């Protein structure tokens, strides 16, 4: 016999317990796209407490749609080992080009990040940041549905040692910090430079250089990194996204272990 109220209690109790335990963490990642999930996977694998806030119902960013809704993605040779480690099936197309299912890649990446211990919350937006003593100390969160419905609902907060902006083209966290703190980002202009038109080769080359700390305790990865520093967008090649997530995880791991 199934009791409808017991089902409701199970969901509410377990979710409440997990989100309460996630309000203080080592790293908060804003955005559950490929770079954010890859960063979460590697950080959780290292034993750090990682929380991902994804504003949409479905994590993955632009990955599931592949190229113009053809659900295939391309990765280059240097990033293939990440997919091999995760257990994603790849096929060789031609020299330096490998294909993978965008849906399998997202499913495996999300599954592996959660299995390693990352806490992933969908339908929650990071709408603001906590900045104390000129350092990012956490984020301000709210239900995405509240914003969509234009409800005036006050938010809650989550604290962490470091925050990662993995919000993609919009670079939302970097924009908030730049606009609200009055301080300069670690960019040539001191602000978000803005992404350039598509150029896969150049965009992939500069992405890892752009993956780094941009404000005390605030790091950027994935397409947000190129948006912050003025790099080109890259379209449906996702090798750089994976490597960017891996790099920011390494940078944060090194930093957190020094504390």
C-alpha positions as CSV (number, residue, x, y, z in Angstrom):
1,X,0.0,0.0,0.0
2,X,1.3,3.5,-0.9
3,X,0.4,6.5,1.1
4,X,0.5,9.8,-0.8
5,X,1.4,11.8,2.2
6,X,4.3,9.5,3.0
7,X,5.6,10.1,-0.5
8,X,5.4,13.9,0.0
9,X,7.1,13.7,3.4
10,X,9.9,11.6,1.9
11,X,10.6,14.2,-0.7
12,X,10.3,17.2,1.5
13,X,12.4,15.7,4.4
14,X,15.2,14.5,2.2
15,X,15.4,17.7,0.1
16,X,15.3,19.9,3.1
17,X,18.1,18.0,4.8
18,X,20.3,18.2,1.7
19,X,19.8,21.9,1.1
20,X,20.3,22.7,4.8
21,X,23.6,20.8,4.7
22,X,24.6,22.7,1.5
23,X,24.2,26.2,2.8
24,X,27.9,26.1,3.8
25,X,30.4,24.6,1.5
26,X,33.9,24.7,0.1
27,X,32.8,25.7,-3.4
28,X,29.6,27.0,-4.9
29,X,29.3,26.6,-8.7
30,X,26.7,28.8,-10.4
31,X,25.6,27.0,-13.5
32,X,25.2,23.3,-14.2
33,X,26.5,23.4,-17.8
34,X,29.3,21.2,-19.0
35,X,32.1,23.2,-17.5
36,X,30.3,23.6,-14.2
37,X,29.5,19.9,-13.9
38,X,33.0,18.9,-14.9
39,X,34.4,21.2,-12.2
40,X,32.0,19.7,-9.7
41,X,33.0,16.2,-10.6
42,X,36.7,16.8,-10.1
43,X,36.3,18.8,-6.9
44,X,34.0,16.3,-5.4
45,X,36.3,13.5,-6.4
46,X,39.0,15.3,-4.4
47,X,36.8,15.3,-1.3
48,X,35.6,18.9,-1.3
49,X,32.1,19.9,-0.5
50,X,30.7,21.2,-3.7
51,X,27.3,22.8,-4.4
52,X,25.9,23.5,-7.9
53,X,23.0,25.9,-8.4
54,X,21.4,25.5,-11.8
55,X,18.6,28.0,-12.7
56,X,16.8,25.8,-15.2
57,X,14.8,22.6,-14.8
58,X,17.3,20.7,-16.8
59,X,21.1,21.0,-16.2
60,X,23.5,20.9,-19.1
61,X,23.5,24.4,-20.6
62,X,23.7,24.2,-24.3
63,X,25.1,20.7,-24.5
64,X,21.9,18.7,-24.9
65,X,21.0,20.6,-28.1
66,X,24.3,19.8,-29.7
67,X,24.6,21.9,-32.9
68,X,21.2,23.4,-34.0
69,X,19.4,20.5,-32.2
70,X,21.4,17.8,-33.9
71,X,22.3,16.1,-30.6
72,X,25.9,15.4,-31.3
73,X,28.9,17.3,-30.0
74,X,32.6,17.5,-31.1
75,X,35.6,17.3,-28.9
76,X,39.3,17.5,-29.8
77,X,42.1,15.1,-29.1
78,X,43.4,16.9,-25.9
79,X,40.0,16.8,-24.2
80,X,39.1,13.2,-25.2
81,X,40.7,11.7,-22.0
82,X,38.1,13.5,-19.9
83,X,35.3,11.7,-21.7
84,X,37.3,8.5,-21.5
85,X,37.6,8.9,-17.7
86,X,33.9,9.6,-17.4
87,X,33.0,6.6,-19.5
88,X,31.4,8.5,-22.4
89,X,31.3,6.7,-25.8
90,X,33.3,8.6,-28.5
91,X,33.8,7.9,-32.2
92,X,36.7,9.1,-34.3
93,X,35.6,11.4,-37.1
94,X,38.9,12.6,-38.5
95,X,42.3,13.7,-37.1
96,X,41.7,15.7,-33.9
97,X,37.9,15.4,-34.2
98,X,35.8,13.1,-32.0
99,X,32.0,12.8,-31.8
100,X,29.9,12.0,-28.8
101,X,26.2,12.0,-28.1
102,X,25.3,15.3,-26.4
103,X,22.7,13.4,-24.3
104,X,24.9,10.6,-23.2
105,X,27.7,13.1,-22.3
106,X,25.4,15.2,-20.2
107,X,23.8,12.2,-18.5
108,X,27.1,10.6,-17.6
109,X,28.7,13.9,-16.5
110,X,25.7,14.7,-14.2
111,X,25.6,11.2,-12.8
112,X,29.3,11.0,-12.1
113,X,29.4,14.5,-10.4
114,X,26.5,13.4,-8.1
115,X,28.0,10.0,-7.4
116,X,31.3,11.7,-6.4
117,X,29.3,13.7,-3.9
118,X,28.4,17.0,-5.6
119,X,25.1,18.5,-4.5
120,X,23.2,19.7,-7.6
121,X,20.1,21.8,-7.2
122,X,18.1,22.7,-10.2
123,X,15.5,25.4,-10.5
124,X,17.5,27.7,-8.2
125,X,19.1,30.9,-9.4
126,X,22.1,32.7,-7.9
127,X,20.7,36.2,-8.2
128,X,23.3,38.1,-6.1
129,X,26.5,37.6,-4.2
130,X,27.8,38.0,-0.7
131,X,30.8,40.3,-0.7
132,X,32.5,40.9,2.7
133,X,35.8,42.8,3.0
134,X,36.0,43.0,-0.8
135,X,35.9,39.2,-1.2
136,X,33.1,37.0,-2.5
137,X,31.9,34.8,0.4
138,X,28.9,33.2,-1.1
139,X,25.7,33.7,-3.2
140,X,22.1,34.8,-2.8
141,X,19.7,32.2,-4.1
142,X,16.0,32.1,-5.0
143,X,13.6,29.9,-6.9
144,X,13.8,30.5,-10.6
145,X,10.0,30.2,-10.8
146,X,9.6,33.2,-8.5
147,X,11.5,35.4,-11.0
148,X,9.7,33.9,-14.0
149,X,6.3,34.7,-12.3
150,X,7.6,38.1,-11.3
151,X,6.8,37.4,-7.6
152,X,8.6,39.6,-5.1
153,X,10.0,36.9,-2.9
154,X,13.0,37.6,-0.7
155,X,16.0,35.3,-1.2
156,X,18.2,33.1,1.0
157,X,22.0,32.9,1.2
158,X,24.6,30.2,0.9
159,X,28.2,30.6,2.0
160,X,31.4,29.1,0.6
161,X,35.1,29.6,0.5
162,X,35.0,30.2,-3.2
163,X,32.5,30.7,-5.9
164,X,32.7,29.7,-9.6
165,X,30.8,31.6,-12.3
166,X,29.9,28.9,-14.8
167,X,26.8,30.7,-16.1
168,X,27.8,30.6,-19.8
169,X,27.5,33.5,-22.2
170,X,25.8,35.7,-19.7
171,X,28.6,35.6,-17.1
172,X,25.9,36.6,-14.6
173,X,27.9,36.4,-11.4
174,X,30.8,38.5,-12.8
175,X,28.3,41.1,-14.0
176,X,26.7,41.3,-10.5
177,X,30.0,41.7,-8.8
178,X,31.2,44.3,-11.2
179,X,27.9,46.3,-11.0
180,X,27.2,46.1,-7.3
181,X,30.6,46.0,-5.6
182,X,32.1,49.1,-7.3
183,X,35.4,47.2,-7.4
184,X,37.3,46.2,-10.6
185,X,37.5,42.7,-11.9
186,X,40.9,41.3,-12.9
187,X,40.3,42.0,-16.6
188,X,42.0,44.6,-18.9
189,X,39.0,46.9,-18.5
190,X,38.1,46.1,-14.9
191,X,34.7,45.0,-16.1
192,X,33.2,42.2,-18.1
193,X,34.6,42.7,-21.6
194,X,32.0,40.7,-23.5
195,X,32.3,37.7,-25.8
196,X,33.3,38.1,-29.5
197,X,31.8,36.4,-32.5
198,X,32.2,32.7,-33.1
199,X,35.7,31.4,-33.9
200,X,36.1,27.9,-32.6
201,X,39.9,27.6,-33.0
202,X,40.7,30.9,-31.3
203,X,38.0,30.5,-28.7
204,X,39.2,27.1,-27.7
205,X,42.8,28.3,-27.5
206,X,42.2,31.3,-25.2
207,X,39.6,29.6,-23.0
208,X,42.0,27.9,-20.6
209,X,44.0,31.1,-20.3
210,X,40.8,32.9,-19.3
211,X,39.8,30.2,-16.8
212,X,41.0,31.8,-13.5
213,X,40.2,34.0,-10.5
214,X,38.6,37.3,-11.6
215,X,37.9,38.8,-8.2
216,X,38.9,37.7,-4.7
217,X,37.4,34.2,-4.2
218,X,35.5,34.4,-7.5
219,X,36.6,32.1,-10.4
220,X,35.2,31.8,-13.9
221,X,35.1,28.8,-16.3
222,X,33.5,27.7,-19.5
223,X,31.9,30.2,-21.8
224,X,31.6,32.7,-19.0
225,X,35.4,32.9,-18.9
226,X,35.6,33.9,-22.6
227,X,32.7,36.3,-22.0
228,X,34.5,38.0,-19.1
229,X,37.8,38.4,-21.0
230,X,36.5,39.0,-24.5
231,X,37.2,35.7,-26.1
232,X,35.1,34.3,-29.0
233,X,32.3,31.9,-28.7
234,X,32.9,28.4,-30.0
235,X,29.6,26.7,-30.9
236,X,29.1,22.9,-30.5
237,X,32.7,21.9,-29.8
238,X,32.8,21.1,-26.1
239,X,36.4,20.0,-25.4
240,X,37.3,23.4,-24.1
241,X,34.3,23.4,-21.7
242,X,35.5,20.1,-20.2
243,X,39.1,21.2,-19.9
244,X,38.0,24.6,-18.4
245,X,36.0,22.8,-15.7
246,X,38.9,20.5,-15.0
247,X,41.3,23.5,-14.8
248,X,39.2,25.5,-12.4
249,X,38.8,22.5,-10.2
250,X,42.6,22.1,-10.1
251,X,43.1,25.8,-9.2
252,X,40.5,25.6,-6.5
253,X,41.9,22.3,-5.1
254,X,45.4,23.8,-4.9
255,X,44.0,26.8,-3.1
256,X,41.7,25.1,-0.7
257,X,44.4,22.6,0.3
258,X,46.7,25.5,1.3
259,X,44.2,26.6,4.0
